[in-house]
Amino acid sequence: MARKRYVVRLHKTIRTEMDMLARKAGHLTPTFISNILEEELASIESEKYKIFDEEEIFQLKAGGMEKGEIPMADKQMSVYLSETAYKKVSDIVNYLKREVDKSIGPSYVIRDILYRYLNK
């Protein structure tokens, strides 16, 4: 069975950090990110997930280009996850949609987990 994937865009700063770490580990960035997510999601409880990037500094915002701002999003990438990790992201998203904000999606959660990982 094929692995499921999420297509995400990262903030340019986060992407740069991930690229450097991936190179050191000898992986391509999407593979490195998939490995991080698999590890991190194994220790997270869906119903107790707390957003780490509370100020949403590294969450992408729509509409900046129309206002003449410099684009902060890097190009998109596919992040492949096991069935368990994919479902865990989905469960976290459902919990956050219910409890925090209906506009939160999988990319938001993935970026938040990566931001948490970089701040360990």
Secondary structure per residue as TSV (DSSP state, phi and psi in degrees):
chain	resnum	aa	ss	phi	psi
A	1	M	-	360.0	136.9
A	2	A	-	-71.0	146.8
A	3	R	-	-74.2	147.1
A	4	K	E	-82.8	157.7
A	5	R	E	-138.7	155.4
A	6	Y	E	-116.9	141.0
A	7	V	E	-103.0	121.2
A	8	V	E	-131.2	158.0
A	9	R	-	-119.0	139.6
A	10	L	-	-109.7	156.7
A	11	H	B	-61.5	142.5
A	12	K	H	-56.5	-36.6
A	13	T	H	-65.3	-45.0
A	14	I	H	-64.7	-42.6
A	15	R	H	-61.6	-41.7
A	16	T	H	-60.6	-45.2
A	17	E	H	-62.0	-44.4
A	18	M	H	-64.1	-40.0
A	19	D	H	-60.0	-44.7
A	20	M	H	-64.4	-45.9
A	21	L	H	-64.5	-39.4
A	22	A	H	-64.4	-42.7
A	23	R	H	-60.7	-43.2
A	24	K	H	-61.9	-36.8
A	25	A	H	-82.6	-9.0
A	26	G	T	80.2	28.8
A	27	H	S	-122.0	162.5
A	28	L	-	-75.9	152.3
A	29	T	H	-57.3	-47.8
A	30	P	H	-59.8	-37.7
A	31	T	H	-66.3	-42.8
A	32	F	H	-61.1	-44.2
A	33	I	H	-64.7	-40.9
A	34	S	H	-59.0	-42.8
A	35	N	H	-63.1	-43.7
A	36	I	H	-59.8	-47.5
A	37	L	H	-62.4	-41.8
A	38	E	H	-58.9	-45.5
A	39	E	H	-67.2	-48.9
A	40	E	H	-66.0	-41.5
A	41	L	H	-67.2	-25.2
A	42	A	H	-63.9	-27.3
A	43	S	T	-106.2	7.3
A	44	I	-	-103.3	135.8
A	45	E	-	-94.3	124.8
A	46	S	G	-56.8	-44.9
A	47	E	G	-80.6	-1.0
A	48	K	G	-123.8	16.5
A	49	Y	-	-66.3	131.1
A	50	K	-	-118.8	130.5
A	51	I	-	-65.4	127.8
A	52	F	S	-84.3	-43.8
A	53	D	-	-85.4	70.3
A	54	E	T	-60.6	-30.8
A	55	E	T	-85.6	-2.7
A	56	E	-	53.9	37.6
A	57	I	T	-62.3	-40.5
A	58	F	T	-105.4	16.6
A	59	Q	S	-91.5	132.9
A	60	L	-	-74.0	144.5
A	61	K	-	-116.0	141.5
A	62	A	T	-82.2	153.2
A	63	G	T	91.1	-0.3
A	64	G	T	-67.1	-35.4
A	65	M	G	-63.1	-36.8
A	66	E	G	-67.1	-24.8
A	67	K	G	-92.6	6.8
A	68	G	T	80.5	13.2
A	69	E	-	-78.9	157.3
A	70	I	-	-73.7	133.2
A	71	P	-	-62.2	134.1
A	72	M	-	-104.3	-7.2
A	73	A	B	-91.6	138.1
A	74	D	-	-88.2	175.9
A	75	K	-	-66.3	157.2
A	76	Q	-	-76.3	156.6
A	77	M	E	-143.4	155.0
A	78	S	E	-95.8	131.0
A	79	V	E	-115.3	113.5
A	80	Y	E	-91.8	134.9
A	81	L	E	-131.4	156.6
A	82	S	-	-67.4	165.1
A	83	E	H	-57.9	-40.6
A	84	T	H	-64.6	-48.4
A	85	A	H	-66.8	-39.4
A	86	Y	H	-60.2	-44.9
A	87	K	H	-66.2	-36.6
A	88	K	H	-63.1	-43.3
A	89	V	H	-60.1	-44.3
A	90	S	H	-61.1	-42.7
A	91	D	H	-63.8	-41.3
A	92	I	H	-64.2	-43.3
A	93	V	H	-60.7	-45.7
A	94	N	H	-61.4	-41.9
A	95	Y	H	-62.4	-48.0
A	96	L	H	-67.1	-34.8
A	97	K	H	-62.4	-39.1
A	98	R	H	-72.9	-43.0
A	99	E	H	-99.8	-24.5
A	100	V	T	-118.3	-63.4
A	101	D	-	-157.2	128.0
A	102	K	T	-66.9	-16.0
A	103	S	T	-87.0	-3.4
A	104	I	-	-72.2	133.2
A	105	G	-	-127.2	-178.6
A	106	P	H	-58.0	-40.3
A	107	S	H	-62.0	-38.2
A	108	Y	H	-59.2	-47.9
A	109	V	H	-65.7	-43.1
A	110	I	H	-62.0	-45.1
A	111	R	H	-62.6	-37.5
A	112	D	H	-66.4	-41.7
A	113	I	H	-64.7	-40.9
A	114	L	H	-66.4	-39.4
A	115	Y	H	-62.8	-42.5
A	116	R	H	-61.0	-43.4
A	117	Y	H	-60.8	-42.9
A	118	L	H	-69.3	-21.9
A	119	N	T	-99.0	12.9
A	120	K	-	-71.2	360.0
